[in-house]
């Protein structure tokens, strides 16, 4: 379907490799014209992943396993309480596409009463700190993508109710001393992925100029 975005919810505790393999399969089908723009929405089992720009010193010093992936960006964490989206969509302007993914997260944060913004020379979306109060800037969401032959994969992650201590072993996105927060921490109430998901799906489709519709994973896999 032209001008449409298929939303596929993969559930919770999804192993990273499983979702990565599915992304690559959807990407190949998209390039072949057998599938249209598709977004995989999920929560991962806990995992650290390192993009192509990750430096050796940015990895966990305690030997915690890290999966090296073919997206841009540096090291990050995914896991329970974090909403992850992998849009496999046609892209003509990579920089504009990244800004649109960030804008979707900014809008979702605003929907929950959290002021978030992009920051110069930093990817993702952030809650602004206050130097007078000793409060650092806090990362709420990150973007890391790969575009091959005009079709993107990988995507974004928005912290909803995850434990920020998972980020203590790394410099999130390669930014030393970066603070990390969640929608729950910023609002003072627990905001789970299930609550955020339908709002994110709408915002994502809106910023991409597409109409979203739901597809079950089983129906997607019928194209195998």
Secondary structure by P-SEA (a helix, b strand, c coil): cccbbbbbbbcccccaaaaaaaaaaaaaaaaaccccbbbbbbccccccccccccccccccccccbbbbcccccccccccccbbbbbbbcccccaaaaaaaaaaaaaaaaaaacbbbbbbcccccccccccccccccbbbcccccccccccccccccccccccccccccccccccccbbbbbccccccccccccccaaaaaaaaaaaaacbbbbbbccccccccc
